Amino acid sequence: MRNDWSGQVLPHPPGRRRIVGDVGDLRPDSAVQTIMQRAAAYRPLLEQHVFRTKFVFVTGAGLCAELCEEQRFEKALPPALEALREFAGDGLFTAYNDEPTWQLAHDLLMPAFTRPAMQRYHGVMLEAVRELFAVLPEDRPVDVATYMTKLTMETIARAAFSHDFGSFTQVEPHPFVPAMVTALETGRRMGALSSLPGSGIVRRRLRRRNAAQQAYIDGMLDDLIAERRAGARTPGAPDDLLGIMLEQAHPETGERLSDRAIRYQILTFLVAGHETTSGALTFALHYLAKHPEVLAAARAETDAILGSDPDAEPTFEQVAKFRYLRRVLDESLRLWPTAPGFARSPRETTTVGGYRMRPQDWAIVLLPMVHRDPAVWGEDAEEFDPDRFLPERSKGRLPHSYKPFGTGERACIGRQFALHEAVLVLARLVHRYDLAGDPAYELRVTERLTMMPSGLELTLRPRVAQHVGA
């Protein structure tokens, strides 16, 4: 996919090499962070060449706001997302803008995230947290990312298609989980290789190597869809995302999703619904443990709402009352948006940042840099401060300067699901446990499909009822 911006040379650091471009010390598990370091002196645009592909990164909040104008710009699929189409096809996340299945799926699934639907998912979330607590080690260091990933995978699987992967009851993971991880890693590697000359041979090898895992994933979901379709209209059929996709027809056209399209949507929800939320929870827990005053304020809020019993579970209505915890989550996503960027292309030729941009060109909004733009967030933009999101401090802030869920009609359809789940989980953890981290630990971030803290361990000590609220 060409991205030459009419051959214009945009701002870029010196030292580009003729053949490999700016690839330098870019590594797959830290590429975003390396670009962030290079981009610190380049706002609002930074150009990087990786072999034959030009990457243009938007690093300033003002230019991000411009690219978020839906009348002028639309979603683009850079190489990494193009590669994921082999796994998730024309699902909501990886579909092209003009693919009709995207609009059909979007319209059919919107009711799945209304308030009544969220009230149904609330019980699913609570059940998954109970199962987590039953196996969560206490009074010794715990690998936070591992347990948060298990939790969010179970939650989205049960909400999406009423399936239990047994993450908290089985010693070995369900075969679907490692198969999906392998398929995603293969897709990520194929996206990274797309810029290399002669990458087609390597990509074909990776595709063949992943064929068995992909076939297992597709077969399991196709069997599940077929079984549910056979009994979809029987009394007591599960009221989940799969049920909605099987039962609902478009109110205007009468169209329905094919089984293949339903499989792609399930895969999209599984991937997007667990990777991003588990990362957001892990970052938030890191900052809570790192900042005792923030943890104390969060604990005081949970005690005031939930009372003295550390096993108390929030009602659906109470989750929205955890306003301080929500600010903790928002600030964690500001510094480390787990989906670190999105790409945009103009609907017609225009000028962006003083440069000519055509519909075939694309730019990646580099969210960790946009979210750190001192022109919007102040000179202390690198610091963790949940009170940035107090209403009085948010008023008048530049629109589109905080975009952890994407933008426009292609923004994350499950945003409310993710936010409700994350705040609920944080409230239960903070209310039930005293959190303690290693004082020597410095945040390390690894880059999978999303951003995730690496090596973060916390010790969780149960709070006793007489101490809660004291």
C-alpha positions in Angstrom: 0.0 0.0 0.0 1.7 3.2 -1.2 2.0 6.0 1.2 4.3 8.5 -0.4 2.4 11.8 0.3 3.2 12.9 -3.3 6.9 12.3 -2.6 7.1 15.1 -0.1 9.8 15.0 2.6 8.2 15.5 6.0 10.1 16.2 9.3 12.3 13.3 10.4 15.4 12.7 12.5 18.7 12.7 10.7 20.6 9.5 10.0 18.3 7.7 7.5 20.0 4.9 5.7 19.4 4.5 2.0 18.1 0.9 1.9 16.6 0.2 5.4 15.5 3.8 6.0 14.9 4.6 9.7 14.5 1.0 10.9 17.6 1.3 13.1 16.9 -0.1 16.5 13.2 -0.7 15.9 12.2 -4.0 17.5 8.7 -5.5 17.3 8.3 -5.5 21.1 9.2 -1.8 21.5 8.7 -0.1 18.2 6.0 2.3 19.4 8.2 3.4 22.4 11.2 3.9 20.1 9.1 6.1 17.8 7.9 8.0 20.8 11.5 8.8 21.8 12.3 10.0 18.3 9.0 12.0 18.1 9.6 14.0 21.3 11.2 16.8 19.2 8.8 16.5 16.3 5.3 17.9 16.7 2.9 17.7 15.0 4.3 15.3 12.3 7.1 12.8 12.1 8.1 10.8 9.0 9.8 7.4 9.3 10.8 5.0 6.5 10.9 1.2 7.2 12.5 -0.2 4.1 10.0 0.7 1.3 7.1 1.9 3.4 6.7 5.5 4.6 5.0 5.9 8.0 3.7 9.3 8.9 3.0 9.8 12.6 0.8 12.5 14.0 2.2 13.6 17.4 0.4 16.9 18.1 -3.0 17.2 19.6 -4.1 20.0 17.2 -3.4 17.9 14.1 -5.0 14.9 15.7 -8.2 17.0 16.2 -8.0 17.9 12.5 -7.7 14.3 11.4 -10.7 13.4 13.5 -13.0 15.5 11.4 -15.3 12.9 9.9 -16.3 15.1 7.0 -12.7 15.2 5.8 -11.1 12.0 7.0 -11.9 8.3 7.5 -10.3 5.2 8.9 -7.3 3.8 7.1 -5.8 0.3 7.4 -2.0 0.4 7.7 0.1 -2.7 7.1 -0.5 -4.2 10.6 -4.3 -4.1 10.3 -4.1 -5.3 6.7 -2.3 -8.4 8.0 -4.9 -9.0 10.7 -7.6 -9.4 8.0 -6.3 -12.9 7.5 -7.4 -13.6 11.0 -10.5 -11.4 11.5 -11.6 -10.7 7.8 -14.1 -7.9 7.5 -14.9 -7.8 11.2 -15.7 -4.4 12.8 -12.0 -3.6 13.5 -10.4 -4.7 10.2 -13.1 -4.0 7.6 -12.5 -1.5 4.9 -14.8 1.5 5.0 -16.8 0.5 1.9 -17.3 -3.1 2.9 -21.1 -3.6 3.4 -20.7 -6.2 6.1 -19.2 -3.6 8.4 -22.3 -1.3 8.3 -24.6 -4.3 8.7 -22.7 -5.7 11.7 -22.4 -2.2 13.2 -26.1 -1.5 12.9 -27.1 -5.0 14.3 -24.7 -4.8 17.2 -25.4 -1.3 18.5 -28.3 -2.6 20.7 -25.9 -5.0 22.3 -24.3 -2.1 24.1 -27.3 -0.2 25.3 -28.0 0.2 29.0 -30.4 -2.8 29.3 -27.7 -5.0 27.6 -25.0 -3.7 29.9 -27.2 -4.6 32.9 -27.2 -8.2 31.6 -23.4 -8.2 31.2 -22.9 -6.9 34.7 -23.7 -10.3 36.2 -21.3 -12.0 33.9 -18.6 -9.6 34.9 -19.2 -10.2 38.6 -19.2 -13.9 38.2 -15.8 -13.8 36.4 -14.3 -11.7 39.2 -15.6 -14.1 41.9 -13.8 -16.9 40.0 -10.7 -14.9 39.8 -10.7 -14.2 43.5 -11.1 -18.0 44.2 -7.7 -18.7 42.6 -5.8 -15.4 43.0 -2.7 -16.0 45.2 -2.6 -13.9 48.3 0.3 -12.6 50.4 2.9 -13.2 47.6 3.8 -11.5 44.4 1.4 -12.1 41.5 2.0 -11.5 37.8 -0.7 -9.0 37.2 -0.9 -9.1 33.4 -1.5 -12.9 33.4 -4.5 -12.8 35.8 -6.0 -9.7 34.2 -5.8 -11.4 30.8 -7.5 -14.5 32.0 -10.2 -12.4 33.6 -10.9 -10.3 30.5 -10.8 -13.3 28.2 -13.4 -15.2 30.3 -15.6 -12.1 30.6 -15.8 -11.3 26.9 -16.1 -15.0 25.9 -19.1 -15.4 28.2 -20.7 -12.1 27.1 -20.0 -12.7 23.5 -21.1 -16.4 23.1 -21.7 -17.8 26.5 -18.6 -20.0 26.5 -16.4 -20.8 29.5 -12.7 -21.3 28.6 -12.0 -22.6 32.1 -9.2 -20.1 32.8 -9.8 -20.4 36.6 -10.6 -24.0 36.9 -8.2 -25.8 34.5 -4.4 -26.2 34.9 -3.8 -26.1 31.2 -5.3 -23.4 29.1 -8.2 -24.2 26.7 -6.6 -25.1 23.3 -8.5 -22.2 21.7 -6.5 -19.6 23.8 -2.9 -20.5 22.7 -4.2 -21.1 19.1 -5.6 -17.5 19.1 -2.4 -16.1 20.6 -0.3 -17.8 18.0 -2.6 -16.6 15.2 -2.4 -13.1 16.4 1.3 -13.1 16.8 1.6 -14.5 13.3 -0.6 -11.7 12.0 1.5 -9.1 13.9 4.7 -10.5 12.4 3.2 -10.5 8.9 2.3 -6.8 9.4 5.8 -6.0 10.5 7.3 -7.8 7.6 5.2 -6.2 5.0 7.7 -3.3 4.6 10.6 -5.6 3.8 11.6 -6.3 0.2 10.7 -9.9 -0.7 8.6 -10.3 2.3 6.0 -12.3 0.4 8.0 -15.5 0.7 8.3 -15.2 4.5 4.7 -14.2 4.8 3.6 -17.4 2.9 5.8 -19.5 5.2 4.2 -17.9 8.3 0.8 -18.4 6.8 1.5 -22.1 6.3 2.9 -22.5 9.8 -0.2 -20.9 11.3 -2.6 -22.9 9.1 -3.4 -25.5 11.8 -4.1 -23.0 14.5 -6.3 -20.9 12.2 -8.2 -24.0 11.1 -8.8 -25.0 14.7 -10.1 -21.5 15.6 -12.3 -21.3 12.6 -13.7 -24.8 13.0 -14.5 -24.4 16.7 -16.4 -21.1 16.1 -18.1 -22.4 13.0 -19.3 -25.4 15.0 -20.5 -23.2 17.8 -22.4 -21.0 15.4 -24.0 -23.9 13.7 -25.1 -25.5 17.0 -26.5 -22.2 18.2 -28.2 -21.5 14.9 -29.9 -24.9 15.1 -31.4 -23.9 18.4 -31.4 -20.1 18.2 -35.1 -19.7 18.3 -35.7 -22.2 21.1 -36.8 -21.0 24.6 -33.9 -20.2 26.9 -31.4 -19.5 24.1 -28.5 -17.4 25.5 -29.0 -13.7 25.3 -25.5 -12.7 24.2 -23.7 -11.1 21.3 -23.9 -14.3 19.3 -27.6 -14.6 19.9 -28.2 -11.0 18.7 -26.2 -11.7 15.5 -28.2 -14.9 14.9 -31.6 -13.5 15.7 -31.6 -9.9 14.5 -32.2 -8.7 10.9 -31.5 -5.2 9.8 -34.7 -3.1 10.6 -34.6 -1.4 7.2 -33.2 -3.9 4.8 -34.0 -7.2 6.5 -30.4 -8.4 5.9 -28.7 -10.8 8.2 -25.1 -11.6 8.9 -23.7 -14.8 7.3 -22.1 -17.4 9.5 -18.7 -16.4 8.2 -19.3 -12.8 9.1 -20.5 -13.8 12.6 -17.3 -15.7 13.1 -15.3 -12.6 12.2 -17.2 -10.5 14.6 -16.7 -13.0 17.4 -13.0 -13.1 16.8 -12.9 -9.3 16.7 -14.7 -9.0 20.1 -12.5 -11.7 21.6 -9.3 -10.0 20.6 -10.3 -6.4 21.1 -12.4 -7.1 24.1 -9.7 -8.8 26.2 -6.3 -7.5 25.1 -7.1 -3.8 25.5 -9.0 -4.1 28.8 -6.4 -6.4 30.4 -3.7 -3.9 29.5 -5.7 -1.0 30.9 -6.4 -2.8 34.1 -2.7 -3.7 34.5 -1.5 -0.1 33.9 -4.1 1.2 36.3 -3.0 -1.2 39.1 0.6 -0.3 38.5 -0.2 3.4 39.1 -2.4 2.7 42.1 0.4 0.7 43.7 3.0 3.3 42.7 1.1 6.3 44.2 0.0 5.6 47.8 -2.1 8.8 47.9 -4.0 7.8 44.8 -4.6 4.3 46.2 -5.8 5.7 49.5 -8.3 8.0 47.7 -9.5 5.1 45.6 -10.0 2.9 48.6 -11.9 5.7 50.5 -14.2 5.9 47.5 -14.9 2.2 47.4 -15.4 2.1 51.2 -17.9 4.9 51.0 -19.9 3.2 48.3 -19.6 -0.5 49.2 -19.4 -0.3 53.0 -17.4 -2.3 55.5 -17.6 -5.8 53.9 -14.6 -6.4 51.6 -16.6 -9.0 49.8 -19.4 -6.5 48.8 -20.2 -6.5 45.1 -21.2 -3.2 43.4 -24.6 -3.1 41.8 -24.9 -2.0 38.2 -25.9 1.5 39.2 -23.0 1.8 41.7 -20.3 1.3 39.1 -21.0 4.8 37.6 -20.5 6.3 41.1 -16.8 5.3 41.3 -15.8 8.6 39.7 -12.3 8.7 41.2 -11.5 5.2 40.0 -12.8 6.2 36.6 -10.3 9.1 36.6 -7.5 6.7 37.6 -8.5 4.6 34.6 -8.7 7.6 32.3 -5.3 8.9 33.3 -3.7 5.4 32.9 -5.2 5.3 29.4 -3.9 8.8 28.7 -0.3 7.9 29.4 -0.5 4.4 28.0 -3.5 3.9 25.6 -3.4 0.1 25.1 -4.3 0.6 21.5 -1.6 3.1 20.8 -2.8 4.6 17.5 -5.2 4.7 14.7 -4.7 5.6 11.0 -6.6 8.1 9.0 -6.9 9.0 5.3 -8.6 12.0 3.6 -11.8 11.5 1.7 -10.4 13.8 -0.9 -7.1 15.5 -1.5 -6.4 18.1 1.2 -3.6 19.9 3.1 -2.5 18.6 6.5 0.1 20.4 8.6 1.2 22.2 5.5 1.6 19.1 3.4 -0.5 17.7 0.6 -2.4 14.5 1.5 -4.3 12.4 -1.0 -6.9 9.6 -0.3 -4.4 6.9 -0.9 -2.1 8.4 1.8 -2.5 7.7 5.5 -1.2 8.9 8.8 -1.0 7.2 12.1 -2.2 9.2 15.1 0.4 8.2 17.8 -1.8 8.5 20.9 0.9 8.3 23.6 2.4 11.5 22.1 -0.9 13.2 21.5 -1.9 12.4 25.0 1.3 14.0 26.3 1.2 17.2 24.2 2.1 19.9 26.7 0.1 22.4 24.7 -3.0 20.6 25.9 -1.9 18.7 29.0 0.6 21.1 30.5 4.3 20.9 31.2 3.7 18.0 33.6 2.1 15.9 31.0 4.4 13.0 31.7 3.2 12.8 35.3 0.4 10.6 36.5 -2.5 12.8 37.9 -6.0 11.5 37.9 -7.4 14.9 38.7 -6.6 16.0 35.2 -10.0 14.5 34.4 -12.0 16.5 37.0 -14.8 18.3 35.2 -13.5 21.7 36.0 -10.1 20.9 34.5 -11.5 19.1 31.5 -13.8 22.0 30.6 -12.5 23.8 27.5 -9.9 21.2 26.7 -9.1 20.8 23.0 -11.6 18.4 21.4 -10.2 15.0 20.3 -7.1 15.4 22.5 -8.0 12.2 24.3 -8.9 9.3 22.1 -8.0 5.9 23.6 -11.0 4.3 21.9 -10.4 5.7 18.4 -12.6 8.2 16.7 -15.7 8.7 14.6 -18.0 6.0 13.3 -15.2 3.5 13.5 -14.5 4.1 17.2 -14.7 1.1 19.5 -18.3 -0.1 19.6 -17.6 -1.8 22.9 -16.3 1.2 24.8 -19.0 1.2 27.4 -18.5 -2.5 28.0 -14.8 -2.1 28.5 -15.2 1.0 30.8 -17.9 -0.7 33.0 -15.8 -3.9 33.3 -12.6 -2.1 34.1 -14.1 0.2 36.8 -16.0 -2.7 38.3 -12.8 -4.9 38.5 -10.7 -2.0 40.0 -13.4 -1.3 42.6 -13.5 -4.9 43.7 -9.7 -5.3 43.8 -9.2 -2.0 45.7 -12.0 -2.8 48.2 -10.9 -6.3 48.9 -7.1 -6.1 48.9 -4.2 -4.0 50.1 -2.0 -3.7 47.0 1.8 -3.6 47.4 4.4 -3.5 44.6 8.1 -3.8 44.5 9.5 -0.3 45.2 12.4 -1.0 42.8 10.1 -1.8 39.9 10.2 0.7 37.0 7.5 0.4 34.5 8.5 -1.6 31.4 6.1 -1.8 28.5 5.9 -4.6 26.0 4.2 -4.3 22.7 2.0 -7.2 21.6 -1.0 -6.5 19.5 -1.6 -3.9 22.3 0.5 -2.2 25.0 1.0 -4.1 28.3 3.2 -3.6 31.4 5.9 -6.3 31.6 7.1 -7.9 34.7 4.7 -6.1 37.0 4.1 -8.1 40.2 1.9 -7.0 43.1 1.3 -8.6 46.4 -2.4 -8.7 47.4 -3.2 -8.9 51.1 -6.9 -9.4 52.0 -8.5 -6.5 54.0 -10.5 -7.6 57.0 -14.0 -6.2 57.5 -13.3 -4.3 60.7 -10.5 -2.3 59.0 -12.5 -1.4 55.9 -13.7 2.2 56.2 -11.7 2.8 59.3 
